[in-house]
Amino acid sequence: MNGPVEPFKIKMIEHVKIPSEKRRKEAIREAGFNTFLLYSDDVFIDLLTDSGTTAMSDNQWAGMMLGDEAYAGSKNFYNLEKAIQDVLGYKYVVPTHQGRGAEHLMYGHLTNPGQIVPRNMYFTTSKAHVELAGGTMLDVIIDDAHDPENENPFKGDVDFKKLQNLIDEYGPDKIAFVNVEMNVNMAGGQPVSMKNLRELREFCNDYNFKIIFDATRSSENAYFIREQEKGYENTPIIDILREMMSYSDGCIYSSKKDCMVNIGGFLATHSKDIFDYTRGMVVLFEGLHTYGGMAGRDMEAVARGLREGAEYEYLKYRINQVRYLGDLFVKVNIPIVKPIGGHAVFVNALKFLHHLSRDQWPAQTLSAAIYEDSAVRTMERGAVSKGRDKDTGENIFPPLELVRFTIPRRVYTNTHMEYIAESIARLYEKRDTIHGLKMVFEPKHLRFFQARFEKL
Ligand SMILES: *Cc1c(COP(=O)(O)O)cnc(C)c1O
């Protein structure tokens, strides 16, 4: 089996090394068995996240040299605005320092205390910003998404019955807006179908609900629509993206993923009202409305990256490199979430470490064990990430308890993928010898970033 051929060549390299076994053991203990707390110097292959970890192109770096660092009216902002209008079809753009800055402005504006935000599975910062505004995020993704074995190609779809039930239970006035994530991160990078988006628009029109997308991984979602949904086989990615966005009122966007930059974000909308309000507020929290916390050169890199990231040949390579790693796992019987998603391979820790109880944090345990074995850094996406129930204070144990192997864009070769698969195969052989963890420090907000653990 061979990985997909890269549609680029390498112009600059960064040295990496594998720390000794002794140092790996020491490093993970010092980090409280939390991979977020490792020094990146101690990491050989970093699959913590695909966020801000992209290798930029020569075209993007050339753009960085054309930064117009004027406080107001930077020409790079207008290039960014034009790129968003061209690729996504939104008229109005508000720049922010990264995705959560956009969430703060957008979700804060649209959510009143006591309101509900239905969404196709939560995302950590999105949930936190809805809660900061006094709202509650509730899940309306189809059941298939909660089943790691289910091979539905569009596991990101919204379940209209669940949405209707929320409306019946709380009343339409309690719905702040409907939130839809593209290529749903916490479900394993699973796409939403165009059919579902189209039907959702009709559904929401009956109630006059606004639809806001988390369009962070919309280009990868558009690739899946082209590959899997009838009628889109030959449609240019940009046309697919524009149709997707036409079913929304606006979006928030973390540029650190599909726009292939190290920092940046924005919100965009078809609505003059949303634009007027958020543009008024951006100056309080982010910066002037023509930079929003980004340098001029950053905006130029986002503008160019948004266009590059929507190219079909690039996306084909990207999605298939992730599949290559997933297929290598399947070959040695590692339990993974299927189908293999857009940005990451998710290993089912409940199956891998079936001898551990949920409160021994199987995914956190596995993630730490992987680092110890090979200096590959992964991330827990399960109960530690999910946190506690807002009302009862109890730990929530979601059906999915996963370790995420997130592939940075254009950074690692297919040989790196093979190294990772060999390590995981080795660990799987001796899985019964892996002991669980106990949480010894728990931060109040987004605890997974800084929580500390000890070996049982
Ligand atoms: C990364 C991400 C965010 C938050 O964006 P940041 O740039 O990290 O602030 C929001 N939603 C999704 C789906 C993301 O993946």
The ligand as an SDF file (V2000), in Angstrom:
LIG
                    3D

 15 15  0  0  0  0  0  0  0  0999 V2000
  -10.2270   25.3310   16.0520 C   0  0  0  0  0  0  0  0  0  0  0  0
  -11.6950   25.4080   16.0610 C   0  0  0  0  0  0  0  0  0  0  0  0
  -12.3720   26.4840   16.6160 C   0  0  0  0  0  0  0  0  0  0  0  0
  -11.6730   27.5860   17.4010 C   0  0  0  0  0  0  0  0  0  0  0  0
  -10.7650   28.2680   16.6280 O   0  0  0  0  0  0  0  0  0  0  0  0
   -9.3580   28.8220   17.2070 P   0  0  0  0  0  0  0  0  0  0  0  0
   -8.7190   29.4010   15.9940 O   0  0  0  0  0  0  0  0  0  0  0  0
   -8.6200   27.6850   17.7890 O   0  0  0  0  0  0  0  0  0  0  0  0
   -9.6910   29.8680   18.2220 O   0  0  0  0  0  0  0  0  0  0  0  0
  -13.7460   26.5170   16.5120 C   0  0  0  0  0  0  0  0  0  0  0  0
  -14.4230   25.5240   15.8930 N   0  0  0  0  0  0  0  0  0  0  0  0
  -13.8010   24.4540   15.3750 C   0  0  0  0  0  0  0  0  0  0  0  0
  -14.5950   23.3880   14.7110 C   0  0  0  0  0  0  0  0  0  0  0  0
  -12.4270   24.3520   15.4430 C   0  0  0  0  0  0  0  0  0  0  0  0
  -11.8170   23.2630   14.9430 O   0  0  0  0  0  0  0  0  0  0  0  0
  1  2  1  0
  2  3  1  0
  2 14  2  0
  3  4  1  0
  3 10  2  0
  4  5  1  0
  5  6  1  0
  6  7  2  0
  6  8  1  0
  6  9  1  0
 10 11  1  0
 11 12  2  0
 12 13  1  0
 12 14  1  0
 14 15  1  0
M  END
$$$$
